[in-house]
Amino acid sequence: MTKILVAQSFPASVCKTLRDHGMDAIQAKAFDMENITKAEALLVDAQTPITADMISAGTSLRTIGIMGTDEGHVDVAAATAAGIVVMNTPYGNITAAAEHTLAMIFALARKIPQANASLHAGQWTPENFPGIELAGRTLGVIGCGQVGSRVAEKARALGMRIIVNDPYLSNERADELHLEKAALETLLANSDIITLHLPLNDRTRGMMNAEAFTHMKAGALLVNCGHGALIEEAALEKALGTKRLAGAALDSFAHEPLENSPFFAMDNVILTPHLSFGAKGGGEALALQVAGQVTDFLSSGAITCALNAASLTAGEAEKIKPFMDLADQLGSFIAQIADRKATNISIDYCGEVADLNIHPLTAIILRHVLALRQDGINTLNATEAARSLGIHVVEKHSALATGHPSLIIVDISGGNERHSASATLFGGLLPRLVAADDVAIEARLTEHMLYIRSADRPGLIGRIGTALGEANINIGSFYLGRNKAGGDIRCLISVDAPIASGLRDTLAAMTDILQATPLHFG
């Protein structure tokens, strides 16, 4: 039974749902190493750190599901290196986060919490709380993704001018939303209120620092219902204390829960305990959502909202599964016969396979090709590894697959060598190699094989068979292809035992043989 460790904060309904799906769900206040070594999945919240050491101990781990969007507490790089898919729930609390942001903007602009506290203390002093009207004011939105764009849309309806800073926001999308794009310094200098909606990474961590506050408009307001670590809290405290900023409304913090904070004593700061996470019932819905994503992945291979892998629906996963086996064999074959100094890899998807989500197939092929050159390669990091090694990867699509319903063709070149291979599915299920190095050859790949590339000469096959026999190697199957009589031939020979290096050298030294490569398929 698949074991899933669930953080203590998850509602009981999550464990019940997982068990209803045949999973062994174990709720734990802390994830100790003993439990992690046996788990195939982890369900975590923003307060559950998952370190590289924990990931290393999780030898059975396949996926980590994060409730919410905070991923700074999970070592995603270590998970990627270990081939573990990390998923979060970026869309589960969009409405709650946008609405809470607007509530904080209203509260900050009209000083509602301060006025409420004053009246509760029996003081009727409206003159102490001169708020500002939002209509006509400028709202600066840093990060215009799902939440940021929702906030911008609603603020615009209030009559506010909206300027945004987001390198991924296209001009067309900005025009569609009636937003002004601006450089960060321009936004800081011209915004009456600034709201943050960025992902947390090395580039954005602490971006709202002393320098940023210096560039902000004097008397501006700052709202953060995103990641707490976007702000250098000590610098913000100073900017608020000197009245450089008129106020701030904060819902998330670098370290939670917030304790012994200087903000507690500041009357121009509004604090809420991460309420943007969700309204009533929203937290449970979010927890059930990520549990469903993890369940789908474990049962069907579906990938939703992953931080380190391409998305793949359950329907796509079912359709692509036979082709994943095909890509696995084809990638292993081309990796073993090709030179390890390849600088160009072309993968052509022809026929029915071209209509599928082919990115997982490319990742499988690249994993095999790169694993012979660099340790730690898996399907999650193979594409980035190819880029870092300077390998140019091209994916092509073709509606036609000559002679087959589907065909995958891989071409690898670099240095003075070029190799190619093509494979298809017989009966839609059985992987078959159909060409090697530009010569048609139909072969079923087995555990131990020998690949021969040679000129077509009389007696060559006999000499190969004799050499194998003298080495006490039994032949199981013999596949032969040639481009023309007296031209080039390709041999794939299935044998009952591995080919030793001495035998390989003997074969490679034979006249007319250009390549003799032992192959192994797991």
N, C-alpha and C positions, 0 to 999 in steps of 0.2 A: 504494500500500500504506500502511495506517495506521501511523504512526510513534509508538512509545511509548518514552519515556525511563525507565530502571529504575535505581534507586539501587544502588550497588556492593554493599551488604550483602545484597541479595536473593539467594537461592540460584539456581544455574544452571538448576534445574528450572523456574523461573518464566519465564525467557526462552525455554526450549524449548517450554513450554506455549503461550506467546503466539505463537511462530512457527508452531506446529502449527495455530493458529487463523487463520493468514494475516496476522499482525501483524508489522511490522518493529520488533523489540525491540532496543534499544540500551542496554547497561549502561554506566553512567558513574560515575566516582568523584565528579565534580562536574558540576552542570548549568550549562553555559555558555549565554550568550544565543543563540549561533548555533544550538545544538541545540534550544533551547526554541522558537525561532521556527518550527521545522518540525514540532514534536511536536503530536499531538492529545491525548495523555494523558501523565501523569507518575505513576510509582509511587515513593513516598518512604517513608523510615523516620523515626524520631523525631530523627535527627541531620541530616536534610536540610532546610535552611531554604528555604522558597518565599516570596519577598518580593513586594510589590506591583509592583516594577519587573520582576521575572521574569515575573509574570502579565501585565503590560502588554506585554511582549515576545512573549508566547505568543499571537500573533494567530490561530493555528489550534487552540489548546487548547480541549478540550471537557470534560475531567474530570481530577481529581487523586485518586489512590487512596492512602490512608495505611495503612501496616501498623501495627495497634494502635489505641489510642484517643487518644494525644497529638496535639493539633492546634494547640498553641500556636506551633509553628514554621512553620505555614502561614497566610498572610494570607487567612482565609476571607472576610472582608468584601470584600477586593479581588477575590477569585474570584467572589463573588456579584455584584458590580457588573459583572463582565465576562461574566456568564452561564455560568460554569464550575461544574459540579457537583463537589462535594468529598465523597468517601465515605471512611469508615473501617471498622474491623472490631471493633466493641465486644463481640461475642459469641465471638470466636475464642479468647480466652485466659481466659475466665471461671473455669473450673475451676482452671487453673494459678495465676491471681492469688489466688483464694480459698484454695487450699491453701498457697501461699507465705505469705500473711498469717497463717494459723493456725500455720505453722511458726515464723514470727517471734515470734508471741505466746508459743508454748511456749518458744522459745529465750530470750526476754527474761525470762519469768516464772521459769524454772529456771536461768538463767545458764549455759546449756549451752556456748556458745562459750568463755566465760572458763574454765570448769572443764576443758574439753577442752585449751585451751592450757596450763593449769597442769600438767595431768598429763603432757602431752607434754614439759614442761620438767622432769619427774621429781619433781614436788611432789604429795604426797598430802595435800591440805588441804581436806576436804569442809566444814569449818567456815567456810571463806571464801566459800562460795557458798550462802547460805541462800535458797532459792527460795520462791515462793509457790504455793499450790494455786489452780487456776482455779475449781474448783467453789465456788459461793457468791459468787464475785467478780462485779463489775458491769463489763460491756463496753459502752462507748459507741461506737456506729457512726454516723459522720457521713457521710451519703450512703448510701441504702439501695436502690440500683439492682440490677443483675444480680449484681455481685460482692459488694456490701455485704450484700444479703439472703442470699446463699449463705454468707458468713462468719457472719452472725447465726444462721442455721439450724444450722450445725455447732457453733458455740460454745454454743448453747442445749442441744444434746445432751450437752455436757460439764458441764451443771449450772450454767452461768453465767446471771446475770440480764442481759437485753439491753435497753438503752434506745437509741433512735435519734433522729436529727434529720435530717429530709428534708422540705422543703416540698411535694414532689410525691407523698409517700406518703399514700395515702388511709387513713382510719380503718378501712375495711373490710379493706384489704390488711394493715394493721398487726395487726388482730385475727386475721386468717387465719394470720399468721406468729408469733403470740403475742409481739408486740413492744410495748414501751411507747414512745410518742412523747413527746418532751420538747423544750422550748426549748433553744437552744444553750448558754446559760449554765447551765441546770439540768443538762444532760448533762456539761458540763465539770466542774462542782462535785461530781458524784456518781459518776463513773466511775473505777474502778481502772485500767482500760486503755482507751485510745481508739485507734480505727483509722479511717483516712481513705479514703473511696471516692467522691470528688466529681469532677465534670468541672472542668476548668480554664477559668475565664473571669475577666472583670474583677471580678466579685463575690467569687469564691473565691480569687483569687491572693493569697498571703500572709496568708490568714485566720488561720492559726495563728501569731500574733505575740506580742509581749511581753504585751499585754493578755490574750490568750487563755490564755497560760501562767499568768498571775496568777490567773485564775478556776479553773484546774484544781486538783483535789484534790492536796494535798501528798503527794509520794511516788508519784504516778501514773506510768504507763508510756504511751509514745506509739509507735504503729506506723504507718508510711506505706509502703504498697505501691501507691499511686496516683500522683498527679502530684507531683513533687518541689517545684514552685513553689507548692504549697499552704502550704508552711512557710517562714517567714522564718528562714533557717538561723542567722543571727547571734543572733537572740533565743533560738532553741532551744539554741545553744551555751551561752549565759549561764544559761538555766534548768537545764540539766544540770550546769553547773559549780558552781552554788550549791546543788545537790541539791534544788531546788524540784521537779524531776522526778527520779524514781529511775533512769530509763533510757529509751532510745529505740531502735527498730529501724527502719532506713531502707533501702529498696530502690530508691528513685528520688530524683533530686536536681534542683535548679534548673538546673544546668549539668552535662552529662554528656559524656565520662567525668569522674568525680570526681577532682580532682587537688589536691594541697597543701591538704587540708581539715583544719581543727582537730579534726574528729571522729576522725581517725586516731589521735590521742594520748589519746582518752577511753575508759576501760575500761568505762564504762556505756552505750556505744553499739555496737550491732550493725549492720554494714554489709554489704550484698550488691549486686552490680553488675547491678541491674535484672533479677533472676532471675524475678520474677513475670510477665515478658513471656511465658514459656512453658517447659514442660518439654522433654525431648529430643524432637525432631521437631515440637514445637509451633510453633516459629518458621517452619519451612518450610510447615507447614499454613496458618499465618496469611498468609504471603506469597502462597501459591497462592490463598487465599480472596479477597484483595483484587485479585489479578490477574484472577480469575474475574469479580468485580464490574465491573471496568473493561471487560473483554472483552464482558460482557453488555450494558453500557451502549452501547458503540460499535457493537455488532452489532444490537441490538434496541431500544435505548432504555430498557431495564430500569434502575431506580434502587434500590439497596439500601443501607441505613444511611448515607444522605446527611446531611451537617451543614447543608445549605442548600436542600434540596428534599424534596418529599414522595416517599415510596417508591412504586415502580411495578414490578410483576413483569413478566417477559418476556411472559407470557400477557396481562396487562392492557395492556401496551404495544401488542401486536399488535391487540387488539380496539379500542383507543382511537384508533389512528392515523388512520383516516378522519375521526373526529370532531375530531381536532386540526386537520386541514385545514379542517373546517367552522367550528370556533371561530376559526381564524385569519381567515377571510373575514368571518364575522359580526362579530367584534371590530373589524376594520378598518372595516367599513361603519358600525357604530354610532358609532365614535369620530369618523369624518369628518362625520357628519350632526348630531352632538349638540353642545350647548354645552359649552365646556371648564370650566365652573364646576360640574360635576355634584357633588352631595353624597351621592347615593344611587344604588346600582347593585344591581339585582335580576337574578339569573340563574336561570331555571327550566329544569330538565332533565326532559323528559317522555318517557315510553315506555321503549324499550329502553336508551337512553343513561343513564337514571336509575339503572340497575343497575351501571354501570361506575364506575371510580375517576375522579371528575369534577374533582378538584382541579387536575390539569394543564390542563384545559380552562378553568377559571376563571382560572388564571394567564395563559393566552394572551389571553383577552378583556381582562383588566385591563391587560396590557402595552400593548395598542393604545390603550385609553382614556386611560391615564396618560402615555403617551409624548408626547402632544401638550401636556402640561402640565409635564413635568419630564424633563430629560435623564438618560440612564443607566438607563432602566427596561428590565428583562428579565423573563422568566418566573420567575426565582429570587427577585427582590426586589419583584415587583409587589404581592403581597399586603401586605407590610410597608409599602411605599410608600403604598398606599391608606390604611392605618391612620394613618400619620404625617401624611397630608394631611387627615385628618378625614372620609374618605369611608366611608360605611356600606355594606358589601357583604353581601348575603344570597344564599345558595344554597338553592334549593328543589328538591324531588324530587316527581315526579308519575308514577304508573304509567300514566296515559293521555296519549296524544298525538293529539288529534283530527285524523283524516284522514291521519296519517303514523305509521310505525313508531317514529320518534324525532323529537324536536323540541327545539331550544334557543331560549329566548325571553329576550331581554335588554331590560331597562327601565332607563332612566337619567333621573334628574330632579335639578334644582337651579336655584336662582334662579327665573326665571319660565318655564322650559322643561321639557318632558318629551319624550323620544323612546323609541321601542321598535322592535325588529326581531326577526323569527323566521326560523329557517333549518332545513333538514333535509337528509338525504342521499337522493338519488334512486338507486334500485338498490343502496342500501347503500354507495355509493362517491362519488357526484357531489354536491358541495355546491350547494344551491339556496336562495336567499332566497325566503321564502313570505309575508312580511308586512313592511310598513314603516309605522311610525307609525300602527298600528291599522287599516291597510287591507291587504287581501289582494292580493299581487302576486307572481307567480312570475317569478324572474329569475336568469340565470346571470351572475355577476360577471366582468367582463373588465378589461383593463389600464386603459383610460380610459373613464370613464362620467360621466353627468350625472344628478343626483337633483333632481327637481322635486316640490315639495309645493304644491298649489294647490286652489282651488275649481274645480268642474267647470262650465266655461262653453263655449258654442259658439265654435269658431274658435281656441281656445287652442292646441291641438296644431299647427295650421297656423302660428300665429305663432312657436311655438318652432322648428319646422322651418325656417321662413324665416330666422330669426335665425342658425341654425347654418349654413345654406347660404350666407348672405351673408358669414359669417366663414370660408368655405371649409372647414367641418368636415363630413366625411362621416359619416352614420349607419350603423352596422353592424346594430344590433338595437334594437327599441323595445318596452319592456315597460310596460304600463299596468294600473293597478288603481284601482277606485273603490268607495266604500262604498254609494253609491246615486246614481241619476240626479239631477244638479244638486247633489250633495253635495260630497265631497272626493275628489281624485284624487292618486295617486302615480305618477310617471313615473321609470323608470330607462332611460336612453338610452346604449347602447354606441356610442362614437365612435372614429374612427381616429387622433385626435390630442388632446393635452391641451386643456382649455378655458382660455383666457386670462382674466385677471381682468377685462378690459374687457368681454368677452362675458358673463361671469358677472353683472356689474353691469347690463348691458343686460337680461338675462333677469329678474333679481330686481326690476327696476323695472317690469316689465309688470303691468298690472292683473290682479288675482286671484291672482298667484303669491306664495305666502307664503315659499318658500325655493327657492333655486337654488344647488346645491352641486356643484362639480366633484369627482370621486372618482378616486383612483388605487389600483390593486391590484397589488402587486409579484408 
